Amino acid sequence: MKNIVLILCMVFVGLSAQAQEKKNKNAKHSIEVNGNCEQCKKRIEKAAYSVSGVKSAVWSVETHQLSLIVNEEKTSISVVKKAIAKVGHDTDEEKATDEVYDNLHHCCRYERKK
């Protein structure tokens, strides 16, 4: 009887592990990133590509939207946002430090939301 209960528990645990949510290897996301110009575009995209798992990063000067394709098994959007903030650009969740922002070229200094 104990063996049957043990076997049933093992089967249940095995099936539960398989039912866990799989991470998407080509997840598409769009996030708002503050910036002004082509220099900003290069800096933002370079910062996004510096994160392992980012497959595509395209920032639009007009819309301030960063379109991403990421492997969610390797990274998350919050990691990408932190990398972008480290180079001086604010996102909805991560803000660049004042020191990094102040070191941006004058044309790259966007109006910061408080």
Backbone hydrogen bonds, N-H to C=O, Kabsch-Sander energy under -0.5 kcal/mol:
donor,donor_aa,acceptor,acceptor_aa,energy
5,V,1,M,-2.1
6,L,2,K,-2.4
7,I,3,N,-2.5
8,L,4,I,-2.5
9,C,5,V,-2.3
10,M,6,L,-2.2
11,V,7,I,-2.3
12,F,8,L,-2.4
13,V,9,C,-2.5
14,G,10,M,-2.4
15,L,11,V,-2.5
16,S,12,F,-2.3
17,A,13,V,-2.1
18,Q,14,G,-1.4
19,A,15,L,-1.3
20,Q,17,A,-0.8
27,A,24,N,-0.6
27,A,70,V,-2.3
29,H,68,L,-2.2
31,I,66,L,-2.1
33,V,64,H,-2.9
34,N,90,D,-2.5
41,K,37,C,-2.1
42,K,38,E,-2.3
43,R,39,Q,-2.2
44,I,40,C,-3.2
45,E,41,K,-2.5
46,K,42,K,-2.3
47,A,43,R,-2.3
48,A,44,I,-2.2
49,Y,45,E,-2.7
50,S,46,K,-1.2
51,V,48,A,-1.6
52,S,50,S,-0.6
54,V,51,V,-1.9
55,K,53,G,-0.6
55,K,69,I,-3.0
56,S,69,I,-1.6
58,V,67,S,-2.1
60,S,65,Q,-2.0
61,V,59,W,-0.5
64,H,60,S,-2.0
66,L,31,I,-3.5
67,S,58,V,-2.9
67,S,65,Q,-0.7
68,L,29,H,-3.2
68,L,66,L,-0.5
69,I,56,S,-1.9
70,V,27,A,-2.5
71,N,53,G,-2.7
72,E,24,N,-3.0
72,E,70,V,-0.9
74,K,71,N,-1.8
75,T,71,N,-1.7
80,V,76,S,-1.5
81,K,77,I,-2.5
82,K,78,S,-1.9
83,A,79,V,-1.9
84,I,80,V,-2.0
85,A,81,K,-2.2
86,K,82,K,-1.8
87,V,83,A,-0.6
87,V,84,I,-0.8
88,G,85,A,-1.4
89,H,84,I,-1.7
91,T,94,E,-3.2
92,D,32,E,-0.6
101,Y,97,T,-2.5
102,D,98,D,-2.8
103,N,99,E,-0.9
103,N,100,V,-0.6
104,L,101,Y,-1.7
108,C,105,H,-1.8
109,R,105,H,-0.6
109,R,106,H,-0.9
110,Y,108,C,-1.3
112,R,110,Y,-0.6
